[in-house]
Amino acid sequence: MELKRVNYSSGAPLEEKVGYSRMVKIGPYVKVGGTTSVQPDGTVYGEDAYEQTKYVLEKQIKLLETAGAKKEEVFNVMVYTTDITQGSKICDAYSGFFHDVKPLCTIVEITRLNRETQLVEIEMEAVIGSTQE
């Protein structure tokens, strides 16, 4: 069986320069790469982990929709944070999107992200056409 691959860009300048995609769809499988709360003008949205998590999840879900996926089809979310003590804020924002979907979710503390004000980076995966039992 041949699976068609589609690469999606968010328009970030580094994507073309470095050679990566924000999201890749292969057949029904969709993965959104690490995304932070950087806005189109290059500034970081949100001053705390709750605001940044909410912004990133909104951004990623909109991107998934362009590939034909729905948030209900997300099965895995990886959250990287520079401050694990902000875990409850991250979980509060996450719960607003995925409480009833219940995908896998891992939160990992890392040393730092590209900018000092970035607190959260998120990846997610979905399978188009998957249903919850």
C-alpha positions in Angstrom: 0.0 0.0 0.0 1.4 3.4 -1.0 0.8 6.2 1.5 0.9 9.8 0.2 3.1 12.3 2.2 2.2 15.9 2.5 4.5 18.5 4.3 2.9 21.5 5.9 4.7 24.8 6.7 3.8 27.4 9.3 5.7 30.0 7.4 8.5 30.3 9.9 11.7 31.4 8.1 13.8 28.6 9.7 11.6 25.9 8.2 12.9 26.6 4.6 16.4 27.5 5.7 17.0 24.4 7.8 14.7 22.1 5.9 11.9 20.9 8.2 8.1 21.0 8.2 5.8 22.1 11.0 3.6 19.1 10.3 3.7 16.0 8.2 0.8 13.9 7.1 1.4 10.4 5.8 -1.8 8.7 4.8 -4.1 9.1 7.9 -1.2 9.8 10.2 -0.5 13.4 11.2 2.3 14.7 13.4 2.8 18.3 14.4 6.4 19.0 15.3 7.6 21.0 18.3 5.7 24.3 18.4 6.2 27.2 20.8 4.1 30.3 21.4 6.0 32.5 18.9 3.5 34.7 17.1 3.8 35.6 13.4 5.5 38.9 14.3 8.3 36.9 16.1 7.2 37.8 19.6 6.4 35.2 22.3 2.8 35.1 23.3 1.9 34.7 27.0 3.8 35.4 30.1 3.1 32.1 31.9 2.9 28.4 31.1 -1.0 28.4 31.0 -1.2 31.2 28.4 1.6 29.7 26.3 0.2 26.1 26.5 -3.3 27.3 25.4 -1.9 29.4 22.6 0.2 26.5 21.2 -2.6 24.0 21.5 -5.0 26.3 19.6 -2.3 26.8 16.9 -1.7 23.1 16.6 -5.4 22.1 16.4 -6.0 24.7 13.7 -3.0 23.2 11.8 -4.3 19.7 12.2 -7.7 20.8 10.8 -5.9 22.0 7.6 -4.8 18.3 7.2 -8.3 17.0 7.8 -7.7 15.9 11.4 -9.8 16.8 14.4 -8.7 17.3 18.0 -10.7 14.1 18.9 -8.3 12.1 16.7 -5.2 13.2 18.7 -3.7 10.2 20.4 -0.3 11.6 21.7 0.8 14.9 23.1 4.4 15.6 24.3 4.9 18.8 26.3 8.4 20.1 27.0 8.7 22.8 29.7 11.6 24.8 31.1 9.9 24.9 34.5 8.2 21.7 35.8 6.8 23.7 38.7 4.4 25.2 36.2 3.0 21.7 35.5 -0.4 22.5 37.1 -0.8 25.5 34.8 0.1 23.4 31.8 -2.3 20.7 32.8 -5.1 23.2 33.3 -4.7 24.6 29.8 -4.3 21.1 28.3 -7.5 19.8 30.1 -9.5 22.6 28.4 -8.8 20.9 25.1 -8.3 17.2 25.8 -10.1 16.3 29.1 -12.7 14.2 27.3 -10.4 13.0 24.4 -7.8 11.6 26.9 -4.8 11.2 24.5 -1.4 10.0 25.9 0.3 13.0 27.5 3.9 13.3 28.7 5.3 16.4 30.3 9.1 16.7 30.5 11.3 19.4 32.0 14.1 20.6 29.7 17.0 23.0 30.3 15.8 25.7 27.9 14.2 26.7 24.7 15.2 29.1 21.9 14.2 32.2 23.8 14.3 32.8 27.6 10.6 33.8 27.7 9.5 30.5 26.1 8.3 28.1 28.7 6.5 25.4 26.7 7.0 23.5 23.4 4.5 20.9 22.3 4.3 18.1 19.8 1.2 16.1 18.9 0.1 13.2 16.8 -3.3 12.2 15.3 -4.8 9.5 13.1 -7.5 10.7 10.8 -10.6 8.6 11.0 -9.8 7.1 14.4 -12.6 6.9 16.8 -12.8 6.5 20.5 -14.5 3.5 22.0 
